[in-house]
Amino acid sequence: MDNMNLEMLKKKQENEVSIIMVPFPAQSHLNQQLQLACIFSSSYHLPVHFISSAAHNHQARVRANGLKQSDIDKIHFHDIPTPDFASPAPDPNAFNKFPSQLVPSYNACTLLRQPISTLLHDISSKSRRVVVVHDVLMSYTVQDVASLHNAESYIFNCVSVFCMYSSFICLPNGMPIPLDEHLLQKLPILEPDAPEEINKLVEFQLKYTDIRAGDLYNSNKILEGTCIDLMERFASKQNKKQWAIGPIFLAAKVDHVSDKRNKCLDWLDKQAPRSVLYVSFGSSTTFSDKEVMELAMGLERSKQKFVWVLRDGDRGNIFSEEARRFELPDGFEERVEGVGLVVREWAPQLEILGHSSTGGFMSHCGWNSCIECVTMGVPMAAWAMHSEQPLNAFFVTEILKTGLVVRDWKKHEEIVTASAIENVVRKLMASEEGDEIRKRAEELGAAVRESIEKGGASQVELDSFIAHITR
């Protein structure tokens, strides 16, 4: 290569803004970070580096529901050497639903600071600016960004702004949560359900969040305008910029029709519009045999059509061993044939929610599932399991009013009976009240989808963030 070409290449590198994604190794976090990575890479043509362990990078790719392979191929994946960690099976009979089996993989993250720092310095030396977009629970790991003259970091929050503002701003600072009195009385009281080890990990990571230049949220002002305004006001006092850029799966142009079509979609094709309840409890929920039996009986007795994703909670390394296979009541699948379908593998959630036959979603209320459900205009049967999920269930059912509660959080230690499940399924899928909720969900979903179109609130925010980091 001659000197002129070398100079041109050097100049191009000096003018380049590189983005480094550092996700927390839990499925919902990996999923959202990969979608955001595809936005930066494919829509804005920025070089993107995705940093995690080899197992978690592989997990992110194989579960990349609806993302185009050509978009994923543009991302530079870096497999960071990670110390071996235990990957036990989830305990179906645990006292609470927090996925304690994932704690060893979470703790392993704190040992990645040095290799990530080395990579940061390497990319920094080849770029005009380095922008690190990381999970709040990876703050300690990316702290060396502060030592680089041409780098800055932003936290991408994988939970709702309502949850962030209520739990991390209002309560610690003695500030009132912005709700009417009658809603405050219904607000679930969250008792710590995570192991003490996790609580210490969270506290440890939060010590390093001040390094960030700002925050990104997978939400928008259509859904959470009040809380977003309050969060911006609070953050401005700390000189932290804020952008609400969700739903990111829409901005990532996630295709609801993938190349590898799941059998459940063929089954849905044969059903009437808005007639099927989609039942799925995310990647971290584990049910006991008794709970599975009650849910099976409740679905069968409801006489409503359903697609039920029946899987165990993830291990820390999902590739280490086969997951447990649940037992169903004798003859269950034969009796519900044509009415219900049980899916035992990873399911294409966005394609299911976007299908014309889907008329409801029974969910654990993880934020990823909530925003997908709301955006697709599908009403929810909200069944919170752990962590911030009770707040999400409250947000969907009491504030947005696009869902029904399966179980009051005050009774979360009790098994939900088949009759309770039957009743809420019938109400959501086959009652006037359910029809009204569905109508509200569809109207709200349409408004949210418009927000990511050109000139919409979320698209404006996304463009603003890109303009800021490429300044």
C-alpha positions in Angstrom: 0.0 0.0 0.0 1.5 3.4 -1.0 1.9 6.3 1.4 -1.1 8.2 0.0 -3.4 5.2 0.6 -1.9 4.7 4.1 -2.6 8.3 4.9 -6.2 8.1 3.6 -6.8 4.9 5.7 -5.3 6.6 8.8 -7.5 9.6 8.3 -10.6 7.4 7.9 -9.8 5.6 11.1 -9.2 8.9 12.9 -12.6 10.1 11.9 -14.4 6.9 12.8 -16.7 6.6 15.8 -16.7 3.1 17.2 -19.4 1.7 19.4 -18.7 -1.0 22.0 -21.7 -2.9 23.4 -21.2 -4.5 26.9 -24.3 -6.5 27.8 -25.2 -8.2 31.1 -25.3 -12.0 30.5 -29.0 -12.6 30.9 -31.3 -13.3 27.9 -33.5 -10.3 28.0 -30.4 -8.0 28.3 -28.5 -9.8 25.6 -31.5 -9.6 23.3 -32.1 -5.9 23.7 -28.4 -5.0 23.4 -28.1 -7.0 20.2 -31.2 -5.3 18.7 -29.6 -1.9 19.6 -26.3 -3.0 18.1 -28.1 -3.8 14.8 -29.6 -0.3 14.8 -26.2 1.4 15.2 -24.6 -0.9 12.6 -27.2 -1.2 9.9 -29.3 2.0 10.2 -26.4 4.4 11.0 -23.5 2.5 9.4 -21.3 2.7 12.5 -18.8 0.0 13.5 -20.1 -1.9 16.4 -18.2 -4.3 18.8 -20.3 -6.7 20.9 -18.3 -7.9 24.0 -19.2 -10.9 26.1 -18.2 -14.5 26.9 -18.1 -17.0 24.0 -21.2 -18.8 25.4 -23.2 -15.6 25.8 -22.3 -14.2 22.4 -23.4 -17.5 20.9 -26.6 -17.3 23.0 -27.3 -13.8 21.7 -26.9 -14.9 18.1 -28.9 -18.2 18.1 -31.8 -16.5 19.9 -31.8 -13.4 17.7 -35.5 -13.6 16.9 -36.4 -11.7 13.8 -33.1 -10.0 13.2 -31.7 -10.3 9.8 -28.5 -12.4 9.6 -27.0 -9.9 7.3 -27.4 -7.2 10.0 -25.9 -9.5 12.7 -23.0 -10.3 10.4 -22.0 -6.6 10.4 -21.3 -6.7 14.1 -17.9 -7.5 15.5 -18.3 -10.1 18.2 -15.5 -10.4 20.8 -15.4 -13.5 22.9 -13.8 -12.4 26.1 -12.0 -15.2 28.0 -14.2 -15.8 31.1 -13.2 -17.9 34.1 -15.2 -21.1 34.4 -18.4 -20.7 36.4 -20.9 -23.1 37.7 -24.0 -23.7 35.6 -26.5 -25.5 37.9 -30.1 -26.3 36.9 -32.8 -24.1 38.3 -34.6 -25.3 41.4 -38.3 -25.7 40.6 -39.2 -25.9 44.3 -37.3 -22.8 45.4 -39.0 -20.5 47.9 -39.2 -17.7 45.4 -38.9 -17.4 41.6 -35.6 -15.4 41.4 -33.3 -17.3 39.1 -30.6 -18.0 41.6 -29.0 -20.6 39.3 -27.7 -17.6 37.2 -25.7 -16.1 40.1 -22.4 -17.8 39.3 -22.5 -16.4 35.7 -23.4 -13.0 37.0 -20.5 -13.0 39.4 -18.1 -14.1 36.6 -18.8 -10.7 34.9 -16.9 -8.8 37.6 -13.7 -10.6 36.5 -13.8 -9.2 33.0 -12.6 -5.7 33.7 -9.0 -6.3 32.5 -9.6 -8.0 29.2 -12.4 -5.4 28.4 -10.0 -2.6 29.3 -7.4 -4.0 26.9 -9.9 -4.1 24.1 -11.1 -0.6 24.9 -7.5 0.8 24.6 -7.0 -1.1 21.4 -10.1 0.2 19.7 -9.5 3.7 21.2 -6.1 3.9 19.4 -7.8 3.3 16.0 -10.8 5.5 16.4 -11.6 9.2 16.7 -14.1 8.5 19.4 -15.2 5.3 21.3 -18.7 5.1 22.6 -19.4 2.4 25.2 -23.0 1.4 25.6 -23.3 -0.9 28.6 -25.7 -2.5 31.0 -26.0 -0.8 34.4 -24.8 -4.1 35.9 -21.6 -4.0 33.9 -20.6 -0.5 35.2 -17.6 -1.8 37.2 -16.3 -3.7 34.2 -16.2 -0.7 31.9 -14.9 1.8 34.3 -11.5 2.2 32.5 -13.4 4.2 29.8 -12.8 7.1 32.1 -9.0 6.9 31.5 -9.3 7.2 27.7 -9.1 10.7 26.2 -11.5 9.9 23.3 -14.1 7.7 25.0 -17.4 8.1 26.8 -20.0 5.7 28.1 -23.8 5.5 28.3 -26.0 3.1 30.2 -28.7 1.3 28.2 -31.4 0.5 30.7 -33.4 -2.7 30.0 -36.2 -1.9 32.4 -39.0 0.6 32.3 -38.5 4.3 33.2 -41.3 4.0 35.7 -39.4 1.2 37.4 -36.1 3.2 37.3 -37.6 6.4 38.5 -39.7 4.8 41.3 -37.1 2.4 42.6 -33.8 4.2 42.1 -34.8 7.9 42.3 -37.9 8.3 44.4 -37.5 5.7 47.1 -33.8 6.2 47.9 -34.2 10.0 47.9 -37.5 10.1 49.8 -39.4 11.6 46.9 -43.0 10.9 46.1 -43.8 8.4 43.3 -45.7 10.4 40.6 -49.1 8.6 41.0 -52.6 9.5 42.1 -53.5 8.4 45.6 -55.7 5.5 44.5 -52.9 4.1 42.4 -50.3 4.5 45.2 -52.6 2.3 47.4 -52.4 -0.4 44.8 -48.7 -0.1 44.1 -47.0 -3.5 44.9 -44.6 -3.4 47.8 -41.4 -5.1 46.6 -39.6 -7.1 49.2 -36.1 -8.2 48.2 -36.4 -11.6 46.6 -32.9 -11.9 45.3 -30.1 -13.7 47.1 -27.9 -11.4 49.3 -25.1 -12.1 46.8 -27.1 -10.4 44.0 -28.0 -7.5 46.2 -24.3 -6.9 46.9 -23.5 -7.2 43.2 -26.0 -4.6 42.3 -24.8 -2.2 45.1 -21.2 -2.8 43.9 -22.0 -2.0 40.3 -24.0 1.1 41.1 -20.9 2.7 42.6 -19.5 3.1 39.1 -22.5 4.6 37.3 -21.4 8.2 37.7 -18.8 7.7 35.0 -21.5 7.6 32.3 -22.3 10.6 30.2 -26.0 9.7 29.9 -28.7 7.0 29.7 -30.7 5.3 27.0 -34.1 3.7 27.6 -36.1 1.1 25.7 -39.3 3.1 26.1 -40.9 6.2 24.7 -43.0 9.2 25.6 -46.2 7.7 24.4 -45.9 5.1 27.1 -44.0 6.9 29.9 -44.1 10.6 29.1 -44.5 11.7 32.7 -41.7 9.5 34.1 -39.4 10.3 31.2 -39.8 14.1 31.8 -39.2 13.7 35.5 -36.1 11.5 34.9 -34.7 14.1 32.4 -35.2 16.8 35.0 -33.5 14.8 37.7 -30.6 13.7 35.4 -30.0 17.2 34.2 -29.0 18.3 37.7 -26.3 15.6 37.4 -25.3 16.7 33.9 -26.4 13.3 32.5 -28.2 13.3 29.1 -31.2 11.1 28.5 -32.8 9.5 25.4 -35.9 7.3 25.2 -35.4 5.4 22.0 -37.8 2.4 22.2 -39.3 0.2 21.2 -35.8 -0.8 19.9 -37.1 -3.9 18.2 -39.0 -1.7 15.8 -36.1 0.6 15.2 -34.0 -2.5 14.5 -36.5 -3.4 11.8 -37.1 -6.8 13.3 -38.8 -8.9 10.7 -41.8 -10.7 12.0 -41.4 -13.4 9.3 -38.1 -15.2 9.8 -36.4 -17.6 7.4 -36.8 -20.6 9.7 -40.6 -20.7 10.4 -41.6 -22.3 13.6 -44.4 -24.9 13.5 -46.5 -22.9 15.9 -46.9 -20.2 13.2 -48.4 -22.8 10.8 -50.8 -23.7 13.6 -51.7 -20.0 14.2 -52.4 -19.6 10.5 -55.4 -21.9 10.9 -57.0 -20.0 13.8 -59.5 -17.1 13.8 -58.3 -13.5 14.3 -57.5 -12.6 17.9 -58.6 -16.0 19.2 -55.4 -17.4 20.6 -53.8 -16.8 24.0 -50.0 -16.9 23.9 -48.5 -18.3 27.2 -44.8 -17.8 27.9 -42.9 -16.9 31.0 -39.6 -15.8 29.7 -36.1 -17.2 29.9 -35.6 -17.2 33.7 -38.9 -18.5 35.2 -39.0 -22.1 36.5 -42.3 -23.8 37.5 -42.7 -26.7 39.9 -44.6 -29.8 38.7 -47.6 -28.8 40.7 -47.7 -25.3 39.1 -47.4 -26.8 35.6 -50.3 -29.2 36.4 -52.5 -26.3 37.6 -51.7 -24.2 34.6 -52.4 -27.1 32.2 -55.8 -27.7 33.8 -56.7 -24.0 33.9 -55.9 -23.6 30.2 -57.9 -26.8 29.3 -60.9 -25.8 31.3 -61.0 -22.3 29.9 -61.9 -23.8 26.4 -59.9 -21.0 24.8 -57.3 -21.5 22.2 -53.7 -21.2 23.3 -50.0 -21.6 22.3 -48.0 -22.5 25.5 -44.2 -22.3 25.5 -43.3 -24.8 28.2 -39.6 -24.5 29.0 -37.4 -24.5 32.0 -35.5 -21.4 33.2 -32.1 -20.9 31.6 -28.8 -22.1 33.1 -25.9 -19.7 33.3 -24.5 -21.5 30.2 -27.6 -22.7 28.2 -25.4 -25.0 26.1 -23.9 -26.9 29.0 -26.7 -29.5 29.5 -30.2 -30.4 28.3 -33.0 -28.6 30.1 -35.5 -30.4 32.2 -38.6 -31.7 30.3 -41.9 -31.0 32.0 -44.5 -33.6 32.6 -48.1 -32.7 31.7 -51.4 -34.4 32.9 -52.0 -37.7 31.2 -53.6 -37.3 27.8 -53.5 -33.5 28.0 -52.0 -32.8 24.6 -54.3 -35.3 23.0 -57.4 -33.7 24.6 -56.4 -30.2 23.6 -55.4 -31.0 20.1 -56.8 -28.4 17.7 -57.5 -26.1 20.6 -54.0 -25.8 22.2 -50.4 -26.3 21.2 -47.5 -26.9 23.5 -44.1 -25.7 22.3 -41.1 -27.1 24.1 -38.3 -25.2 22.3 -37.3 -21.6 22.0 -40.2 -19.8 20.4 -40.3 -16.8 18.0 -42.1 -14.4 20.4 -42.3 -11.4 18.2 -43.7 -13.4 15.3 -46.3 -14.9 17.6 -47.3 -11.5 19.1 -47.5 -10.0 15.7 -49.6 -12.8 14.3 -53.2 -11.9 13.5 -54.6 -14.9 15.4 -52.9 -13.8 18.7 -55.4 -12.1 21.0 -53.7 -12.2 24.4 -50.4 -12.9 26.1 -50.0 -14.5 29.6 -46.6 -13.3 30.7 -44.2 -13.0 33.6 -44.0 -9.3 32.8 -40.3 -8.8 32.0 -39.9 -5.4 30.4 -38.8 -6.9 27.1 -42.1 -8.9 26.9 -44.2 -6.0 28.2 -43.0 -3.5 25.5 -43.2 -6.1 22.8 -46.8 -7.0 23.9 -47.9 -3.3 24.1 -46.3 -2.4 20.8 -48.0 -5.2 19.0 -51.4 -4.2 20.5 -51.9 -7.4 22.4 -53.6 -7.4 25.9 -51.8 -9.1 28.7 -52.7 -11.6 31.5 -50.0 -10.3 33.9 -48.4 -12.9 36.2 -45.3 -11.3 37.8 -42.6 -13.7 39.0 -39.7 -11.8 40.6 -37.5 -8.7 40.7 -39.1 -5.6 39.1 -41.8 -7.6 37.3 -44.6 -6.7 39.8 -44.0 -3.1 39.0 -44.3 -3.9 35.3 -47.5 -5.8 35.9 -48.9 -2.8 37.8 -47.8 -0.5 35.0 -49.5 -2.5 32.3 -52.7 -3.3 34.2 -53.3 -0.1 36.3 -51.6 2.7 34.3 -51.8 1.6 30.7 -55.0 -0.5 31.4 -54.1 -3.0 28.7 -54.1 -6.1 30.8 -55.6 -8.2 33.7 -53.7 -9.5 36.8 -53.5 -13.2 37.1 -52.3 -13.1 40.7 -52.1 -10.3 43.2 -48.5 -9.8 44.2 -49.5 -10.0 47.9 -50.2 -13.7 47.3 -47.1 -14.4 45.2 -46.0 -17.2 47.5 -49.2 -19.1 46.9 -49.8 -21.5 44.0 -52.2 -20.1 41.4 -55.1 -22.6 41.1 -56.5 -24.0 37.9 -59.8 -22.2 38.6 -58.1 -18.8 39.0 -56.2 -19.3 35.7 -59.4 -20.5 33.9 -61.3 -17.4 35.1 -58.7 -14.8 34.0 -58.2 -16.5 30.6 -62.0 -16.5 30.0 -62.2 -12.8 31.1 -59.3 -11.7 28.8 -60.3 -13.8 25.8 -64.1 -14.2 25.9 -65.8 -11.3 27.7 -66.8 -7.7 27.0 -64.3 -6.5 29.5 -61.6 -8.4 27.6 -62.8 -6.9 24.4 -62.5 -3.3 25.8 -58.9 -4.1 27.1 -58.0 -5.4 23.7 -59.4 -2.3 22.0 -57.2 -0.1 24.2 -54.2 -2.3 23.6 -54.6 -2.1 19.8 -55.0 1.7 19.9 -52.0 2.2 22.2 -49.9 -0.2 20.0 -50.7 1.8 16.9 -49.6 5.0 18.6 -46.3 3.4 19.8 -45.6 2.0 16.3 -46.0 5.5 14.8 -43.5 6.9 17.3 -40.6 5.1 15.6 -41.6 6.3 12.1 -39.8 9.2 10.5 -40.6 12.3 12.6 -42.0 10.2 15.5 -40.9 10.8 19.1 -38.6 7.8 19.4 -37.0 8.2 16.0 -36.2 11.9 16.8 -34.6 10.7 20.1 -32.6 8.1 18.3 -31.4 10.5 15.7 -30.5 12.9 18.5 -28.3 10.3 20.2 -26.5 9.5 17.0 -25.9 13.1 16.3 -24.6 13.6 19.8 -22.1 10.7 19.7 -20.8 11.5 16.2 -20.4 15.3 16.9 
